[in-house]
């Protein structure tokens, strides 16, 4: 996002944090209401343009948002959205993107308050691995001809009672409202957002065999020292790596597998 939108989103994040720190606020309900407003503004292009029109006074836009949303969502959601439309946005689309982020953050906050954020992070990662390994499932979840209710039903049959409720809500929203993103990109974005709740980075670790608790702790400590931030490890087992590990942090890959060293040796011999 450009300057104005970036500042507006930062202010909205602060307001959301203040709301979710209040124990009287039902954070999961707030997440659902923000998601509903996201769907509304994503669909109603003319409305979102009015609410982000820099020629209109901030108070007038806030009053319009309040009239439209009062009675449809709770007071906390109304106040949050009204505050957002008072701000200046570089593009009207940025308002919708920011609302979606706040909805997801609220669900992750609900999980964090319940002591389940680690579970949600791991479940998002595992679901991504399941999707990547099943072309049939991915096709069903990304089929543009399938209805949102059909996709929701499929996901609930897969996740219901097996995953944290926050995980289920996040994935259902992503699949039924992709907003132009691939499923993989959406899951990666959710994982990064979950990690940010603890100011952590995500490292995807692939090893030939499962790592022991001691190995995980040692690797986490090394990566935290290397990157200067707490690190959450998403662990994957792939026997084809032949030993060692591969670590991916963002776009950076640290490859210490036997397979990679054999490939390098073969390239040198061939050269």
NORGI-V329325 format. One record per residue. RES is the residue in one letter. PHI is phi in whole degrees, 0 to 359 (none if undefined). Layout:
BEGIN
res,phi
RES,PHI
RES,PHI
END
This chain:
BEGIN
res,phi
X,none
X,280
X,312
X,297
X,293
X,297
X,293
X,295
X,293
X,300
X,294
X,294
X,299
X,296
X,294
X,296
X,301
X,296
X,294
X,285
X,285
X,277
X,293
X,277
X,272
X,279
X,293
X,296
X,295
X,301
X,300
X,296
X,291
X,295
X,295
X,295
X,293
X,301
X,299
X,300
X,285
X,291
X,279
X,266
X,298
X,296
X,295
X,294
X,291
X,297
X,287
X,243
X,292
X,293
X,281
X,266
X,293
X,301
X,294
X,294
X,292
X,296
X,296
X,298
X,300
X,296
X,296
X,289
X,261
X,300
X,87
X,265
X,227
X,290
X,299
X,297
X,294
X,300
X,298
X,294
X,293
X,299
X,295
X,293
X,284
X,291
X,284
X,268
X,236
X,294
X,222
X,297
X,298
X,297
X,298
X,292
X,301
X,291
X,298
X,298
X,299
X,295
X,299
X,294
X,297
X,297
X,295
X,293
X,294
X,300
X,295
X,296
X,296
X,272
X,73
X,241
X,296
X,300
X,298
X,296
X,302
X,294
X,292
X,298
X,295
X,295
X,297
X,300
X,292
X,296
X,296
X,293
X,264
X,231
X,295
X,293
X,294
X,299
X,297
X,293
X,280
X,249
X,293
X,291
X,278
X,280
X,282
X,297
X,293
X,293
X,293
X,299
X,296
X,298
X,294
X,292
X,291
X,276
X,253
X,303
X,78
X,249
X,239
X,300
X,305
X,295
X,300
X,298
X,298
X,298
X,289
X,300
X,297
X,298
X,288
X,277
X,229
X,292
X,52
X,87
X,266
X,285
X,298
X,296
X,294
X,295
X,294
X,296
X,298
X,295
X,297
X,294
X,293
X,296
X,296
X,294
X,300
X,248
X,54
X,245
X,262
X,253
X,245
X,269
X,250
X,247
X,225
X,288
X,226
X,302
X,280
X,286
X,302
X,296
X,295
X,297
X,296
X,294
X,296
X,300
X,293
X,295
X,293
X,298
X,292
X,292
X,261
X,73
X,215
X,298
X,239
X,260
X,262
X,261
X,258
X,225
X,249
X,221
X,301
X,288
X,284
X,68
X,122
X,78
X,217
X,242
X,239
X,242
X,240
X,64
X,267
X,264
X,240
X,249
X,252
X,238
X,273
X,298
X,302
X,294
X,290
X,294
X,299
X,296
X,297
X,296
X,297
X,293
X,295
X,292
X,284
END
